[in-house]
């Protein structure tokens, strides 16, 4: 099964709708969307939003003693709101998450996987996700709609000979694929609203906003800043000349505005901070942000907590401690943290 989600609200059972982005920062509009359109329930004190971090590293996994505290697995996070189980990205951290889910007294039968993009470090854990081999698992997989290949085909190709002695025919879970066409809004269950926006990364990528009455998480693990280079569906060969056409500059400005809106007033913003400022100047064509660029977005969006993420595979625990401390000292409006494996987030346990 495969369906596309358009640029506005798409109902859970499919179809193509395209609305303009609502003025959702206005409280009246937000209440209308949450409680009237998608039927999100009023706050239930027995339900919480619980976020857990399973992989924080960018590019490729690492296993060195001086990196164990922040972790060496590539990007993966989990969100639970009541009976709704959401997974963000399928890096190597997904393997441990899968084991943990199956070890629960009552393992979830319905899992929602939101993929920001299909670069290797974000999908390499997929074939090792143990719920895939459980016949009672229904796995809904969301990702960006592309012209080159469908989301299903892209994932299937990663599970094929000679790359892996495993194919879709070996998976016992019930898989359903849903493609997102850039900016969109859709409901997951009765308690969660998901918003998406395109971010500035090679071959395009998505950022996700997971919101409910119990918390708001914004997840943007891979994006460059919104100047210098505009990324699309082709490889960018850096020649030292920043973007200067009016069309490119306008597209970058619009993308930045969309990202700030996506993150606005979030409890937690998990954001790409692979580079130092000096590194970014050398590698602007890689499509990643620096610590200071992440903080700039967080401050403009008025988020409560910024979590540096997608750590450079060469960055040690001591290096990350220093960067977090430096940037904590540069702001009074945002609490700054370095995301680490095993981290737990909820409103009931403030950082």
Secondary structure, 3 states (H helix, E strand, C coil): CEEEECCCEECCCCCCCCCCCCCCCCHHHHHHHHHHHCCCCCCCCCCCEEEEEEECECCCCCCCHHHCCCCCCECEEEEEECCEEEEECCCCHHHHHHHHHHCCCCCCCEEEEECCCCCHHHHCCHHHCHHHHCCCCEEEEEEECCCCCCHHHHHHHHCCCCCCCCCHHHCCCEEEEEEECCCEEEEECCCEEEEEEEECCCCCEEEEEEEECCEEEEEECCCCCCCCCCCCCCCCCCCCCCCCCHHHHHHHHHHHHHHHHHHCCCCEEEEECCECHHHHHHCHHHCCCEHHHHHHHHHHHCCCEEEEECECCCCCHHHHHHHHHHHHCCCCCCEEEECCCCCEEECCECC
